[in-house]
């Protein structure tokens, strides 16, 4: 009888200890659930940031495409202006040749010389306008190159942000995995304690 009472007392002590352990495990399980919820919230925020970054990259790509189209159009305009300049130079050369031939009969061809000078003046005016257009186009090309450089910098920064977000998501997933493992171990302890209590 004395031994049984001692055993009963020890069993009661063990039961109270197990109940205390179960209480601690329940508290730990609640904290782990809270941490898991916060981690899920963080992952949602990271996914949202990743989506916004992808949208920004798409907009930057669209801008780059438009800038490339503008550059292509400017190059085409420069090519046409160069063609016009070469045509005007040819006209000027022909007019000079005409002036040289008319030099033999200056007295008779003064009217023709006046008309040719007028044509030369118009051609020079056209050349000046074409040169002005070329400089404006060069300025536009420089601005477009500057814009492309800024866009490339923005894309680089967005890619860096995406990389950092992916790293954060990976760390959060790792934390969730560790929390799940801890919860599993806590439930296992609870099960073992319940089994001992049933005995």
Secondary structure by P-SEA (a helix, b strand, c coil): caaaaaaaaaaaaaaaaaaaaaaaaaaaaaaaaaaaaaaaaaaaaaaaaaaaaaaaaaaaaaaaaaaaaaaaaaaaaaaaaaaaaaaaaaaaaaaaaaaaaacccccccaaaaaaaaaaaaaaaaaaaaaaaaaaaaaaaaaaaaaaaaaaaaaaaaaaaaaaaaaaaaaaaaaaaaaaaaaaaaaaaaaaaaaaaaac
